[in-house]
């Protein structure tokens, strides 16, 4: 039996499209690649029966909670019963071994994907990492390459087992340390006056850790729970992490000079040699840059502007307004809103004349350069 040819405009099906990345990829395929996307969201309104989805979708993407993904794929493989032959199955899961193995029980071509970021506000994954686990790709090679190129992601090829071992460190260890910090602060901060009372004493390191911790706590807790419980390599990592924390605690309790030397050797000197001079210098420079960024963002002397004309010269026209009104600028940063609008945060010298600042803000709107969002 010959393998069906790949359609020029394949229909994309998404299983579990209530997931944030499922929704992001739905928009991506529709807007960036002009493809028809159909889906089954078990918790929403797009209740397309699995049998019909298998029949109609040329590319089927599984975007479900980690703990449910492998079983869900197995159900679809059983339901498909060979009808998936010549099609492409993908998954968007934070672990790869189990979902990829489940997809390989089908007759579809198989690729596991893991976007190493929360769904961005941008239309592509430019500047973000996308891990790609190619398990069985033949007829869909050309389409897959074009799709990955269209995402503009920094694609990293990996085997599923390799991916999961790395994720135990990249995700599991990072999340574990921040969850432990959050729990510790919950117990210690009230006696110190609460988080607001601690914040004025912040260091750059404390502030950066706090940003990551608060981001995690503001997100869906099921994601972080599944990352810890569903990756089989997490347990060994936690054993190592706990052993080093216990070692530090015991040396601090000892307080002897020998304990200090042991702590310095194991937790500072030996890791220093492991990282190497080049990596340490790069990390120090990056830390300084992040410190400058935090300082810029903390300054109250700024305005945020949306430039509706996304074309060369728009930013120059905006900056000309500040020059005309004799306002010295301290920083310029850009970001996107949840709706995808590109905003510029313009920090200016706090000593600037208040009337000149007001005049500049008025001029930006009057000349149709942009929309000032705040503060005013």
Buried (B, 14 or more C-beta within 10 A) or exposed (E): EEEEEBEEEBBBBBBBBBBBBBBBBBEBBEEBBEBBBBBBBBEEEBEBEBEEBBEEBBBBBBBBBBBBBBEBBBEBBEBBEEBBEBBBBBBBBBBBBBBBBBBBEBBBBBBBBBBBEEBBBBBEBEEBBBBBBBBBBEBBEEBBEEBBEBBBBEBBEBBBBBBBBBBBBBBBBEBBBBBBBBEEBEEEBEEEEEEEEBEEEBEBEEBBBBEBBEEBEEEEEEBBBBBBEBBBBBEEBBEEBEEEEEBBEEBEEEEEEEBEEBBEEBBEEEEEEEEEEEEEEEEEEEEEEBBEBBEBEEBEBBBBBEBEEEEEEBBEBBBEBBEEBEBEBBBBBEEEEEEEBBBBBBBBEEEBEEEBBEBBBBBBEEEEBBBBBEEE
